[in-house]
Amino acid sequence: MRILIVEDATDMAEAIVTRLARSGMACDLAENVAEAEGYLAVQRYDAVVLDINLPDGLGTDLLRRLRNRGDRTPVLMLTALFSVDDRVSALDLGADDYLVKPFDHRELEARLRALLRRETDQKGDVLKVAELSFFPATLSADHSGNRLELTRREAALLGVLLRHARQTISKERLYEGIYSFDDVDVGLNAIELYIGRLRRKIAGSGAVIETQRGIGYRIIESE
């Protein structure tokens, strides 16, 4: 899951990035509207966490431009404003959710997971293929009652595959889903390494990761 955080309060922004990274979410951080526009021009995101008041403009203006150009990326607004009118205005502009500062980071994580579920076929808090179960809230997985020992990157990659179960996802899209721009020292071939590890770890679960040569990977039930 790749998230763009648009927040100019450095301490808060860094705390959000650190917390979400522990949950397997790759985060890019923009401190103003211009930086956010730059990121959005070159990278697609699973969700945007957008502050309203930014040094060079309003997050709601950025939201309006996103929606006017047909970008449907889920947006969660952060606001220190308590006015119902302000929150209603943001939602009417196309925001998918909002949080009032200060907030508990656990709630932010939960709301982002809820936004992501809206984009997938599986709406519950467990993603399943055959006997393989993945729990986004704890970044854990098991099959037939046996817990899988996964690294954070492996779990994040498995989550991307299961959110799009039975769909072929390109290596590039998988890479974008688990790495941020700060991970510039990691090459695209790292995905092949993690796919190989996951195949070994999910063996016996009834789920397999297929390679669609020249296209990408998909997770399906074994025949």
Secondary structure as GFF3:
##gff-version 3
##sequence-region A 1 223
A	DSSP	beta_strand	2	6	.	.	.	ID=ss1
A	DSSP	alpha_helix	10	22	.	.	.	ID=ss2
A	DSSP	beta_strand	26	30	.	.	.	ID=ss3
A	DSSP	alpha_helix	33	42	.	.	.	ID=ss4
A	DSSP	beta_strand	47	51	.	.	.	ID=ss5
A	DSSP	beta_strand	53	54	.	.	.	ID=ss6
A	DSSP	beta_strand	57	58	.	.	.	ID=ss7
A	DSSP	alpha_helix	59	68	.	.	.	ID=ss8
A	DSSP	beta_strand	75	79	.	.	.	ID=ss9
A	DSSP	alpha_helix	84	93	.	.	.	ID=ss10
A	DSSP	beta_strand	97	100	.	.	.	ID=ss11
A	DSSP	alpha_helix	105	117	.	.	.	ID=ss12
A	DSSP	beta_strand	127	129	.	.	.	ID=ss13
A	DSSP	beta_strand	132	135	.	.	.	ID=ss14
A	DSSP	beta_strand	140	143	.	.	.	ID=ss15
A	DSSP	beta_strand	146	147	.	.	.	ID=ss16
A	DSSP	alpha_helix	152	163	.	.	.	ID=ss17
A	DSSP	alpha_helix	171	178	.	.	.	ID=ss18
A	DSSP	alpha_helix	190	201	.	.	.	ID=ss19
A	DSSP	beta_strand	207	212	.	.	.	ID=ss20
A	DSSP	beta_strand	216	221	.	.	.	ID=ss21
###
